[in-house]
Amino acid sequence: MKIVIGYLYSDLMNIYGDTGNIIALTKRTQWREVEVKLKVKSLKSKIKKGECDLYFFGGGQDQAQQLVASDLESSGKGKVIKQEVERGVPLLSICGGYQLLGEYYKPHKGPKLPGIGLFPIYTEASYDRMIGNLVIESMFDKLVGFENHSGKTFLKKGADSLGMVIQGFGNNGKDKTEGCLYKNAIGCYMHGSLLPKNPKLADWLLQKALEIKYGKQIELKPLDDTLELQAHQKAISRFSK
């Protein structure tokens, strides 16, 4: 078996350790003796339907988001990403990447940046900086990460959040929601990196990627996650008090 991971705009959208998620996905695939290939997709790249089995989209500053928002629309990448998610391809997006997969992001200065409309959300810049460790309750049990954002994201009616905040701010610091879940696509504010400390989530993404690609149920080979789970539990005990 083989997995192709698409890393979206790694040169522009890569802050607060986001590339650690790519490392976690790659190593957890290799440890299971499954072939893995990484394809970086940025401004000069094209994306073809069926080319990647799993996508990752990290966070970035407002200037980078302006470039990326324009490219997603003008190049057709946004349309392809939506089509791929609709057929079940898993995706993980964080912070700026999450915002640009919604309906729009409104920065402090300048016009709204159009999103691709994958997630039923919208984001508006605020003067509140939401920084700190984040713990949520989700379908993956508890998830831990680190958030640093001033954008406030709001879920539209009928949208499913990734989880509910136990510690931290989450989407907007008001309604206790964090992230958004649509089919096998996840958007959230959890940097840190997220996946090394949350192996259950990492394996869910890998399992979905293989199942959609090969059209059958896949059971992943178990790994020794002793250290990962220790880090996970330590973060929960330290930051959810």
Summary of the structure (lengths in Angstrom):
residues: 241
radius of gyration: 16.7
end to end distance: 42.6
largest distance: 48.9
contacts: 850
relative contact order: 0.17
helix: 30%
strand: 31%
